[in-house]
Amino acid sequence: MMKPSRAARRRHLPTSPFKPPPPAPPAKEFVLEDQVTHDKYGLGRVIEVEGGYAVLVDFGERKVRITAPYAKLFKL
């Protein structure tokens, strides 16, 4: 069974009249005991890091596993 190919990033040629695309923003990284805030859950503390793919955050009344790219999670 073949998997669909992901869209490759286009290469910018030096002779192109168009501006090159902006560089990708750096990936967010979290470590144990980081204080974080989430748009939906509020303030919390990172209690487990799963190799850059997900983090487990304790928000007091609940523990939530949040996967990368951590769109709504911000380090304080």
C-alpha positions as CSV (number, residue, x, y, z in Angstrom):
1,M,0.0,0.0,0.0
2,M,1.5,3.3,-1.0
3,K,1.3,6.3,1.2
4,P,0.5,9.7,-0.4
5,S,3.6,11.8,-0.7
6,R,3.9,15.0,1.3
7,A,4.2,18.2,-0.5
8,A,7.9,19.1,-0.8
9,R,9.1,22.6,-0.1
10,R,9.8,24.3,-3.3
11,R,13.4,25.3,-4.0
12,H,14.1,29.0,-4.6
13,L,16.3,29.6,-7.6
14,P,18.8,32.5,-7.5
15,T,17.5,33.8,-10.9
16,S,13.9,34.0,-9.7
17,P,12.3,37.4,-9.8
18,F,10.3,36.5,-6.7
19,K,11.4,36.9,-3.1
20,P,12.4,33.6,-1.3
21,P,9.9,32.3,1.2
22,P,10.5,33.2,4.9
23,P,12.4,30.6,7.0
24,A,10.3,28.2,9.0
25,P,9.9,29.2,12.7
26,P,11.9,27.2,15.2
27,A,10.0,24.3,16.8
28,K,8.9,24.8,20.4
29,E,10.8,22.8,23.0
30,F,9.7,22.1,26.5
31,V,11.5,20.6,29.5
32,L,10.2,19.1,32.8
33,E,8.8,21.6,35.2
34,D,8.3,24.4,32.6
35,Q,5.4,26.6,33.5
36,V,3.1,27.0,30.5
37,T,-0.2,28.5,29.6
38,H,-2.8,27.1,27.2
39,D,-5.6,29.0,25.5
40,K,-8.2,26.5,26.6
41,Y,-6.9,24.9,29.9
42,G,-5.0,27.9,31.4
43,L,-1.9,27.7,33.6
44,G,0.0,24.5,34.0
45,R,3.3,22.7,34.5
46,V,5.0,20.2,32.2
47,I,5.3,16.8,34.0
48,E,6.4,14.6,31.1
49,V,8.1,15.2,27.7
50,E,7.8,12.6,25.0
51,G,10.8,13.2,22.8
52,G,9.6,16.4,21.2
53,Y,6.4,14.8,19.9
54,A,4.1,15.5,22.9
55,V,4.1,16.8,26.4
56,L,1.9,15.9,29.4
57,V,0.8,19.0,31.3
58,D,-0.7,19.2,34.8
59,F,-3.3,22.0,34.8
60,G,-4.3,21.3,38.4
61,E,-7.7,19.6,38.0
62,R,-6.7,17.7,34.9
63,K,-3.6,16.3,33.1
64,V,-3.6,16.8,29.3
65,R,-1.4,15.3,26.7
66,I,-0.6,17.9,24.0
67,T,1.0,16.9,20.8
68,A,3.4,18.9,18.5
69,P,3.3,21.6,17.0
70,Y,1.9,22.9,20.4
71,A,-0.2,25.6,18.6
72,K,-2.0,26.9,21.8
73,L,0.7,26.1,24.3
74,F,3.2,28.8,25.4
75,K,6.1,28.8,27.8
76,L,6.0,31.4,30.6
